[in-house]
Each structure stands twice: as C-alpha cells, then as structure tokens.
Amino acid sequence: MSLEEALGTVIRSLNPYTKGKPGSMTLGLPIEISISTAASSSGVAVKDVPVEIDDYHEGRAEWIFKGQPHRVQRALRIQYRHKMDGAAGDADVFATEFLLIGFAGSNGGG
C-alpha cells in the first residue's frame, strides 16, 4: 500500500462522522487554487481536489495539539462529503465537512 493510500485509509477509518465505513467519503466540488502541480501516479491533480491552502511565513501560525504548541508552515482545508445517517442518508442527502491538515516543523525546507 502506498503512503497516499495508507493516509487515506487512516483518515477514513478515524472519521467520527462516517464511523469509518469504506466508501463513506467523497470529495466535494473542486476549488480553484493558485498553485499548479502535475498529476500524481494515481491521476489525481491538486487542481481536482477541493482544497484551500494557507501558507504561514516565518512560522507565525501555531496550533495547540494535546496541550502543546506546534508551529505550522502550511495548512490545508479539504472539503469532503458523506451521506447523512438514517432516513436522510437513505434519501441520498449528503453533509459537507472539512479536513484540516497542518504541516508542522521548523521550516527546514526553506
């Protein structure tokens, strides 16, 4: 399993809104972003994913996780959808949620 597949499986498995069921998450509508990238080996390009990107220069962003501060260099907000529970889900009603990812570190890459 590739890193990308493993991360996707972990994210889906730990999602409190979908109870981790396989196939329970789909991407929302793509959002235009200001960076471009080549398609990955899976054929998915960044422009095809509903993601917002915020770069924090000089490590100014700080997230608190488990009571400890972490410097965040870049944050991603990824939109996804899942079927609602119960009768709403049976009627193909979807909820839109967001996954936040913060790249923490000391800016070793520049």
C-alpha positions in Angstrom: 0.0 0.0 0.0 1.4 3.4 -0.9 1.7 6.3 1.6 -1.2 8.1 -0.1 -3.4 5.0 0.2 -2.4 4.4 3.8 -3.1 8.0 4.8 -6.5 7.9 3.0 -7.4 4.7 4.8 -6.4 6.2 8.2 -8.4 9.4 7.6 -11.4 7.4 6.5 -11.1 4.9 9.4 -10.9 7.6 12.1 -13.6 9.9 10.7 -16.1 10.3 13.6 -18.9 11.3 11.2 -18.9 8.2 9.0 -18.0 5.6 11.5 -15.0 4.7 9.3 -17.1 2.7 6.8 -15.3 2.0 3.5 -16.6 4.2 0.6 -18.2 6.6 3.1 -16.3 9.8 2.0 -16.3 11.6 -1.4 -14.6 14.8 -2.5 -16.7 17.9 -2.7 -16.6 20.3 -5.7 -13.1 21.4 -6.8 -12.0 24.8 -5.7 -9.7 26.9 -7.9 -6.3 27.3 -6.2 -3.3 29.4 -7.0 -0.7 26.6 -7.3 -0.4 24.0 -10.0 1.1 20.6 -9.9 1.4 17.6 -12.2 -0.9 14.7 -11.8 0.2 12.1 -9.3 0.7 8.5 -10.2 -3.0 8.0 -9.3 -4.0 10.5 -11.9 -5.4 13.0 -9.4 -4.0 16.5 -9.6 -4.2 19.1 -6.9 -6.5 21.2 -9.0 -9.0 18.3 -9.0 -9.3 18.3 -5.1 -11.4 20.7 -3.2 -8.6 22.2 -1.1 -7.8 25.6 0.3 -4.1 26.4 1.1 -2.8 28.9 3.6 1.0 29.4 3.9 2.3 30.9 7.1 5.6 32.7 6.5 8.2 32.8 9.3 6.3 30.1 11.2 3.8 32.5 12.6 0.9 30.0 12.8 0.7 28.0 16.0 -1.7 25.2 16.6 -2.3 23.6 20.0 -2.4 19.8 19.9 -2.7 17.8 23.1 -1.8 21.0 25.1 1.4 21.6 23.2 2.1 24.4 20.7 3.2 23.4 17.2 4.5 25.7 14.5 2.5 25.2 11.3 4.1 26.2 8.0 1.2 25.3 5.7 -2.4 24.4 6.4 -4.8 22.6 4.1 -8.6 22.7 4.3 -10.0 19.8 2.3 -13.7 19.6 1.6 -15.4 16.2 1.5 -19.0 14.9 1.6 -20.6 12.0 3.3 -24.1 10.5 3.4 -26.3 11.6 6.3 -27.3 8.9 8.8 -30.8 7.4 8.8 -33.7 8.4 6.6 -31.8 11.4 5.2 -28.9 9.2 4.0 -31.4 6.7 2.5 -32.7 9.7 0.5 -29.2 10.4 -0.7 -28.8 13.6 1.4 -25.1 14.5 1.9 -23.3 16.6 4.5 -20.3 18.7 3.6 -17.4 18.7 6.1 -13.7 19.7 6.1 -10.5 18.0 7.0 -7.7 20.3 8.3 -4.1 19.3 7.8 -1.2 21.3 9.2 2.4 20.7 8.2 4.3 21.3 11.4 8.0 21.7 11.7 10.9 24.2 11.9 10.8 25.2 8.2 13.7 23.1 7.4 12.7 23.0 3.7 13.0 26.8 3.3 
